[in-house]
Amino acid sequence: MRRARALLMAATVLALVTGCTTVRMTGTSRSSIEQRLLVRALERAAARLDQRSLQGRRLRLEMFGLTPDHVFARDFFRARLQARGLDVTSAADAEITLQIFATALAVDTADTLLGLPSMQAPILAVPIPEIALFKWERSRGHAEVQVYEYDAAGRFTGQRPDARGESRYNRFTILIFISFSVSDIDKTPHDAP
């Protein structure tokens, strides 16, 4: 009788623990956290872009990258530079063409788990949920650009210092139930490192 009660209690606890989690898949190719990480990294890279010698001159931007995100990044940089008072145009009569190469534009993730990962019991094919005594999930947004300058005739006139931006989002789980996050994605480029 005692054994039956113990088994019933264990089954009840297991059912309650597995029934407390809902997994939702994002409907977009990037989650909102990933999108915010990329935008903050781009924002910080744009803030570090040297623009002193560009004031009062008509500019045209061309951006190249290894991922489709470079199209968004080009328009984002255009808007940021215009907001800083630069004359950015798409016309062919620009005095300067800036070729911007997005050498890094990505979100990297890693995690550390002290506990038991989720798995399926080998004989009964019953799913066993993750049991995290301590879990640290790290997401990092990275934006790095190299900027090359050309005159109206298409001659190379110089390279600007590389501009980098990073953003961070950390999720922690302690003793299965205690979860919280630490992030810098809500900080402006001037507040963040």
C-alpha positions in Angstrom: 0.0 0.0 0.0 2.8 2.4 0.9 4.6 1.7 -2.4 1.4 2.4 -4.4 1.0 5.7 -2.7 4.6 6.6 -3.4 4.2 5.7 -7.1 0.9 7.7 -7.3 2.6 10.7 -5.6 5.6 10.5 -8.0 3.3 10.3 -11.0 1.3 13.3 -9.8 4.4 15.4 -9.3 5.7 14.3 -12.7 2.4 15.2 -14.4 2.3 18.6 -12.7 5.9 19.4 -13.7 5.5 18.4 -17.3 2.1 20.1 -17.6 3.4 23.6 -16.6 5.3 24.3 -19.8 3.9 25.7 -23.0 6.2 25.9 -26.0 5.4 28.5 -28.7 7.2 28.7 -31.9 7.8 32.1 -33.5 6.0 32.8 -36.7 8.9 34.8 -38.2 12.4 33.7 -39.2 13.8 35.5 -36.1 12.3 35.8 -32.7 11.6 39.3 -31.3 14.6 39.0 -29.0 16.9 38.1 -31.9 15.5 41.1 -33.9 16.1 43.5 -31.0 19.6 42.1 -30.4 20.5 42.7 -34.1 19.0 46.2 -34.1 20.8 47.2 -30.9 24.1 45.9 -32.2 23.6 47.9 -35.5 22.6 51.0 -33.6 25.8 50.8 -31.5 27.9 50.2 -34.6 26.3 53.2 -36.4 27.0 55.3 -33.3 30.7 54.4 -33.5 31.0 55.2 -37.2 33.4 58.1 -37.8 31.5 60.8 -39.7 33.5 64.0 -39.0 34.8 64.4 -42.6 31.4 63.6 -44.1 29.5 66.6 -42.9 28.2 68.9 -45.6 29.0 66.4 -48.4 26.5 64.4 -50.5 26.8 60.7 -49.8 25.6 57.5 -51.4 25.6 54.2 -49.5 26.2 50.7 -50.8 26.0 47.8 -48.4 27.2 44.2 -48.8 26.8 41.3 -46.5 26.8 37.5 -46.2 23.1 37.3 -45.0 19.9 38.8 -46.2 19.9 41.1 -43.2 22.3 43.5 -45.0 19.3 45.0 -46.9 17.7 46.1 -43.6 21.1 47.2 -42.3 21.7 49.4 -45.3 18.4 51.3 -44.8 19.0 51.4 -41.1 22.4 53.0 -41.6 21.0 55.4 -44.1 18.3 56.5 -41.6 20.9 56.8 -38.7 23.3 58.9 -40.8 20.5 61.2 -42.0 19.3 61.6 -38.3 22.9 62.7 -37.5 22.7 65.5 -40.1 24.4 63.8 -43.1 23.1 64.3 -46.7 22.5 60.7 -47.8 21.1 60.1 -51.3 20.6 57.3 -53.7 21.4 59.6 -56.7 24.4 58.9 -58.9 25.6 62.5 -58.5 26.8 62.0 -54.9 30.2 63.4 -54.0 31.2 60.3 -52.0 30.2 56.7 -52.2 30.5 54.7 -49.0 30.8 50.9 -49.5 29.8 49.3 -46.2 30.7 45.6 -45.7 28.8 43.9 -42.9 31.5 41.5 -41.9 29.4 40.3 -38.9 25.7 40.6 -38.6 24.3 37.8 -36.5 23.1 36.5 -33.2 25.2 33.8 -31.4 23.7 31.6 -28.7 25.1 29.3 -26.2 23.9 27.7 -23.0 25.2 26.0 -19.9 23.1 23.4 -18.0 23.8 21.9 -14.6 21.1 19.3 -14.3 19.3 16.8 -16.6 18.5 17.8 -20.2 15.1 16.8 -21.6 15.1 13.3 -23.0 12.9 10.4 -23.8 13.0 7.3 -21.6 14.5 4.5 -23.6 12.1 1.7 -22.9 8.7 3.4 -22.3 9.2 6.3 -24.8 8.0 8.7 -22.2 9.3 12.2 -22.4 11.3 13.5 -19.4 11.4 17.3 -19.0 14.5 19.2 -18.4 15.5 19.4 -14.8 17.7 22.5 -14.4 19.4 23.1 -11.1 21.2 25.9 -12.9 20.8 27.0 -16.6 22.4 30.0 -18.3 21.3 30.7 -21.9 23.4 33.4 -23.6 22.4 35.3 -26.8 24.7 37.9 -28.3 24.0 40.3 -31.2 27.0 41.2 -33.3 27.3 43.9 -35.9 30.7 44.8 -37.4 31.1 47.0 -40.5 34.1 48.0 -42.6 33.6 51.2 -44.6 35.5 52.1 -47.8 35.2 55.6 -49.3 35.2 56.4 -53.1 35.0 59.8 -54.8 32.5 60.8 -57.5 34.8 59.3 -60.2 34.9 56.0 -58.4 38.4 56.3 -57.1 39.3 54.8 -53.8 40.0 57.6 -51.3 40.3 55.8 -48.0 39.0 53.4 -45.3 37.2 54.4 -42.1 37.9 52.7 -38.8 35.8 49.5 -38.4 32.6 50.1 -36.4 31.4 47.4 -34.0 28.3 47.0 -31.9 27.2 44.2 -29.5 24.1 43.5 -27.5 23.4 40.8 -24.8 20.5 38.9 -23.5 21.0 36.3 -20.7 18.4 33.9 -19.3 18.8 32.1 -16.1 17.0 29.2 -14.5 17.7 28.2 -10.9 16.3 25.1 -9.2 13.8 24.4 -12.0 11.3 27.1 -11.2 13.2 30.4 -10.7 13.7 32.1 -14.0 14.9 35.6 -14.9 16.7 37.5 -17.6 19.5 40.2 -17.7 19.8 42.2 -20.9 21.2 45.5 -22.4 18.8 45.6 -25.4 16.8 48.4 -23.8 19.8 50.7 -23.4 20.6 53.4 -25.9 23.9 53.3 -27.7 25.3 55.8 -25.3 24.4 53.8 -22.2 25.7 50.5 -23.5 29.3 49.3 -23.7 
